[in-house]
Amino acid sequence: MKKNILIVGLLIIAIAAVLEIKKYKPAPTEETASASLPLPRLLELGSLKCVPCKMMAPILDEMKETFDEQLLVDFIDVWQHKGISEQYDLRVIPTQIFFDSDGNELFRHEGFFAREDMLAKWQDLGYVFKED
């Protein structure tokens, strides 16, 4: 009986550990799956209907185009993808998450984030992107 309780307890701990680890790994996208070389990733979690998110959209689009082969830039609408907020432990939108090329979270920012400030943060983290 005690052995069964111990096994169940260890199983619960293992499941909790796996869930905690999964929370900090970026969700795979078609773009990240097809990338030939591992690249750092900027992920914005927001909504197509939130005002600060709408202000971020042209900035993200421009960065995606300008740094095409140096940085993955992704956007996930948290209202269209249920459960993503919990996966990334979101408090507010928009939230920008910076990942290294191995998928480890390096930094996160909540709210509007100007392009120059994002590039400065990437530089602080050791990444310098060349403008096309």
HELIX and SHEET records of a PDB file:
HELIX    1   1 LYS A    2  LYS A   23  1                                  22    
HELIX    2   2 GLU A   30  SER A   34  1                                   5    
HELIX    3   3 VAL A   51  THR A   66  1                                  16    
HELIX    4   4 ILE A   84  GLN A   87  1                                   4    
HELIX    5   5 ARG A  115  ASP A  124  1                                  10    
SHEET    1   A 4 LEU A  72  ASP A  77  0                                        
SHEET    2   A 4 ARG A  41  GLY A  46  1                                        
SHEET    3   A 4 THR A  95  PHE A  99 -1                                        
SHEET    4   A 4 GLU A 105  GLU A 110 -1                                        
END                                                                             
